[in-house]
Amino acid sequence: MKFRLILNSTTKKGHPVQIKFNVPPSKHLGLINFLKIAMENENDVELAIEKIEDGKSELSKVHGTFKLTEESTPSKAD
């Protein structure tokens, strides 16, 4: 099984843009647990970028918050 984190957005002109990050197998369980906790408790998720240079780390000015939701599958009309 493979996991990939996919981020979607749009440009000023409305064109879709996407970036994909592979999640290594050693992090699968951690990702699953994180998503489960965030969704069950309906907590906000904060996105931040950490910049690491010459062994020093600092948070970037880029950040945001969002909620995770479970996508519902449309029911088939019989």
N, C-alpha and C positions, 0 to 999 in steps of 0.2 A: 504494500500500500504506500502511496506517496501523498504528501500534503503540500499544498502551495497556497501562500497568502497572496490574494489578488486585490489590488487597489485600483478603483475606477474613478475617473473624473471626466470633466469636459474642458475644452479650451474656451477662450472668449467667444469664438465663432460657433461653439456648440459641437465641435468635433470630439468624439470619444478618445480618451487616452487611458492607457492601462499599463501597470507594471506588476510583475509577478515575482515573488520571492519563494524559493524552495525552502521547505522546512525539513531539516535533517531528521532521520528516524529517531535519533536520541532525544529530540524535542517534541515528538508526536504526543506523548502522554501529557506533557506539560501544557501544550496548546489545547488539547481536548479538555483538560481540567479547567484551564483558564476560561475558555468559551462557555463551558457548562456553568461555572460559578457566576460569570457576568450575566448570562441569560436567566438563570434561575432567580437571582436576586434583583434583576432589572436594574443593575448598577450602570452608571456611565463608564465608558472606557476612555481613557486618555491616551492620545497618540502624541509622542514626543520623539525627537531625533537627538541622539547622543553623538557628539563629535569627539573622536579620540585621535589625538595627535601627539606624537613623542611621549607616549605613556600617560598623558594627561587627558582627562575627559571633561567635557562641558556640555550642557544642554543647549541645543540650538534654539533660536527664537521661533522656530516653526513648531506649533503644537495645536491640538484641537481635542474636542470630546465628542463622543457619539454613543448611541445605544445599539446593542446587537439585538436583532430580531430573527425569529425563525421564519423562513419562507414557507408559506403554506402551499400545498399542491392543489391545483384546481380539481374539483370532483367531476367525475364523468357523469353526464346526464344519460340515463338509460331510457 
